[in-house]
Amino acid sequence: MRSHTHRTTAAVGALAAVAMIATAPPAAGAGTRDITAYVLANRDVTLTGDTVVTVPPGTTTYDGVFRGEGTLTVRGGGTLVLTRDSDFTLPQARQRQRVATPGGNHPYVTVAAPDPPAITVERGATLQYGNGGTAGLIGHFPYDTPAFRLNQDNIRVDGTLRLSLRSAYNLGTISGSGLITQPRFLWGTWDLSGTHAFSGVIDNGTQVNAGRPEFATSLPNVRKVLNQGTWTVDTPLGRTVTMGMDFYQREYGSDINVQSRPGSKVVLTGQYSWSDQGGDTDPSLSDPALNWTPARKNVNKRGTNIKGANVQWGDGTTHRIFMPGTAETVYINLLAARSRSKLTFDYDGPVTLGAPIGGGRFHDTLSAPGAGDIVIAGTRGNDVTFAARQYYDGSTTVEKGAVLRLGSAQGDGSLLTGTERRRVVNEGTLVVHNARTAISLSHVGGDGALVQSGAATTTLTGSAVTYTGTTTVTKGTLALREGATLAHSEAIRLTSSGARLDTGTAGLRVATTLTGKGTVKGTVTNEGVVAGPITVSGGYTQRPEGELVLRGGPLKVTGAVRLGGELDLSAAGADSGRTASDSGRTTTDPARATSDPAHTASGPAREITVLDHEGRSKVVGAFRGLREGTKVRLADTTYRISYRGGDGNDVVLSPVAATSTPSGRGSVSSGGAPAAEPRTAGTAGSGLGWWPYLMAVGLLIGLVLPTTLRRRGGRRGGGRHAAHD
């Protein structure tokens, strides 16, 4: 129903305007024509140039129309409501914009060199199109554009433009810095086409099409969008659309729907947040934490529906996640339309996704799995945490340089697994940090690393676990089941005493390296390198190609032990303070260690435990070249290796005696041969043996012999290095 507010407050002005119209001369083409009296009198106006309406305070409802050629400026402190459609154009001399329709069988509209504004709403004034019906728009539509009507009458809004229309409409190209607002529940549709310089705020109360297959939309300067309805982004074929503004929501039920054509992408670099202050003109949130907490009546719940689209959150220059919140405050649906969807996270710092990605209908996210794939872009610093159970039926790709974390202090995370479609392609780093929720992962490939760092167990299942990066367990348990192995992993690291690798009944075959100080539950077959005070809760077999490195303490084994291959004592000096009674469980203070690893500040050399066999069976086999009783020299101390030490079946090095020979001279075993010299690095007694002395003799002969020859040749005087009698 039409408002009569102004007619009540300005009746006298309207009567005076009638008299003015009757006596006013025709307007001149030059200069600005004031048509306020005509508008107040509800008379039709034919424009013949630049015109202005000064709207008095309150609401003025205008039932007339504007036609002709010219411009219309609305100023003043009131609201002008148009109830009928008006059609006028800029003067021909000012028309310059070029409209094209490329795309062949998939046409879309482009506008180059837009015309200057035909309508201007000055600061303080409000222009309202319509009064809740289908009429009241100003526009001229000379273009044969596909699927929508492109408006030639561009508009500048520095005040307020209110769109109270139930029909579909287009506003042409928009500029200015004011407010464009659409009342809620009108169900009109604004086709927001083209590139706009507008830098103000858009309040969407019902429906905005910010892009369609027939046009792309660019809003590089828009300050904020208050979305209280549905904001839809779509693209023509093969186009990328970027929207960098922040979106806000004030009432329950708003969403952002994204669609795109093949070869197209939609990039959203801002954030979609709840607003609890600032009204329509400057929506904002008083505390970012409110995005993560349900408000009364769920008024802060907002969502996005990705419908067969290629969508990217972030552009690599920000770390404000697009949808901050939990399952109680946001929803994210990944849907299939013409094709499956794709969502890429591209940030330059840490962000947390606290809500599930599903495929349900609007708020009912988890009623169906999402139909699409997720990518964590390889931008430097891109560190994404999924702090909620994910429910999308698709792949997860972590690009090189990126990090994906499952679980945080905000909540545990998980992925759907078990099929090839749900594979994880890890070229960066995948971290599992769940505190309570145990999860399983299968079909994990790529060159990236996997880190288990939470208290809850992570289980790798199936033969499709083929990733080649490093496996690190810092806390909790990483378990292998149903044929999963770490045979492809370039290194396995158990970095704390609480780190646990559960290999199941299949055991662990070490083809590369196993290091650290945690526990392996299950048998270990060493065909690579094992180093550090690791505990093996099971049997330990070292193949001829395997190597055990004594570093930081002995290897502890609870099951059967079979030995072969190499023993590396390069770091044995750090363990030289261990005694026979403590079986390697106690070390001396490294700050008090001398340069001779066989001695400590407190006295002579002590027994070194290489392998603490906690089982009852005997050790089978021996390290290469180190049979029972073989002497081993470390610096100036000679040890004897035994596979029956400790409590009867430990592998130990017992000191024999400290020699008085120069460092590097090998002591002699009881059989008359030098003591064995296992690999050592960077120590004074690194097993150089006799060959340095041979080199010294050779150098001496090389210096003396030429001098002798010169003397015999009768050469005298000579240069500065000549010998003298």
HUKARA-V510707 format. One line per field, one symbol per residue. ss: DSSP state (H for helix, E for strand, L for the rest). psi: psi as a letter, one per 20 degrees, with the letter a starting at -180 (. if undefined). burial: b if it has 16 or more other ideal C-beta (glycine too) atoms within 10 Angstrom, else e. Layout:
# HUKARA-V510707
ss->???
psi->???
burial->???
This chain:
# HUKARA-V510707
ss->LLLLHHHHHLHHHHHHHHHHHHHLLLLLLLLLEELHHHHHLLLLEEELLEEEEEELLLEEEELLLEEEELEEEEEELLEEEELLLEEEELLHHHLLLEEEEELLLLLEEEEELLLLLLEEELLLLEEEEEEEELLLLELLLLLLLLLLLLLLLLEEELLEEEEEELLEELLLLEELLLEEELLLLLLLEEELLEELLLLLEEEELLEEEELELLELEELLLLLEEEELLEEEELLLLLLEEEELLEEEELLLLLEEEELLLLLLEEEELLLEEELLELLLLLLELLLHHHHHLLLHHHLLLEEEEEELLEEEELLLLLLLLLLLLELLLEEEEEELLLLLEEEEELLLLEEEEELLEELLELLEHHHLLELEEEEELLLLLLEEEELLELLELLLEEELLLLEEEELELLELLELLLLLLLLLEEELLEEEELLLLLLEEEELEELLLEEEELLLLLEEEELLLLLLLLEEEELLEEEEEELLLLLLLLLEEEELLLLEEEELHHHLEEELLEEEELLEEELLEEELLEEELLLEEELLEEELLLLEEELLLLLEEELLLEEELLEEELLLHHHHLLLLLLLLLLLLLLHHHLLLLLLLELLELLLLEEEEEELLLLLLEELELLELLLLEEEELLEEEEEEEEELLLLEEEEEEEEELLLLLLLLLELLLLLELELLELLLLLLLLLLLHHHHHHHHHHHHHHHHHHHHHHLLLLLLLLLLLLL
psi->ppqjghhgikgghghhhghghhiprqqqhqrppokghgghjkqqpopkbpqqpoprqapppojaqprbpaqppprajapoppiqpqorrqqhhipiqpprmaicimqrpqpqmqqrphpporphqppporljbjrjqpqpmiqmqpiropphnrqpoicpopnmqirqrqjbppaakbppqoqqkhkrponnqapqjpjbppooifppnmqrhiqqppmhipgqpoojcpopprqrpkqpppoirqqqphqpiqroppqqrpjrqppoibqorqpjribhhmqrphohhihjpprpkkijprrpoonkroqpprkjjrloqhnpaaiiiqqoporpdhrqrppppnrjapqpojqqobkaocimgjiqqqnaqppoqkppiooppokqpqlqnaqoporpirpppoqahirqqrqpairhhkqoooidpopplphhoprqprloarjrqppojrhqppppqrijnjqiaqppohqappqpqljprkhipiqppnirhjppooiaihapooidqorbkbpoorqpoojdppqrmqpomaqpporhirpppooirqpppiaqppqabqpokhjhhijijqrhhikjipqrphiiprioiiqriibrqrqppgoooiairqpparqpjmrpipqppocjpprppqjkacjikqoqoppfqprjqqpipprprijiqqqqnrprpkqhmjlhbihhhhhggghghhhgghgghhghjjpreaahjqqq.
burial->eebeebbeebeeebeebeeeeeeeeebeeeeebebbbbbbbbbebebebbbbbbbbeebbbbebbbebbbbbbbbbebbbbbbebbebbbbeeeeebebebebeeebbbbbeebbebbbbbbeebbbbbbbebebbbbbbeeeebbebbbbbbbbbbbbbbbbbbeeebbbbbbbbbbbbbbbeebebbbbbbbebbbebbbbbbbbbbbbbbbbbbbbeebbbbbbbbbbbbbbbbebebebbbbbbbbbebbbbbbbbbeebbbbbbbbbbbbbebebeebebeeeebbbeeeeeeebbbbbbbbbbbbbbbbbebebbbbbbbbebbbbbbbbeeebbbbbbbbbeebbbbbbbbbbeebebbeebbbbbbbbbbbeebbbbbbbbbbbbbbbbbbebbbbbbbbeebbbbbbbeeeebbbbbbbbbbbbbeebbbbbbbbbbebbbbbbbebbbbbbbebbebebbbbbbbbbbbbbeebbbeebebbbbbeeebbbbbeeebbbbbbbbbbbbbbbbbbbbbbbbbbbbbbbbbbbbbeebbbbbbbbbbbbbbbbebbbbbbbbbbbbbbbbeeeebbeebbeeeebeebbbbbeeeebbbbbbbbbbeeeebeebbbebeeebbbbbbbbbbbbbbebbeebbbbbbbbeebeeeebbbbebeeeebbbbbebeebebbbeeeeeeeeeeeeeeeeeeeeeeeeeeeeeeeeeeeeee
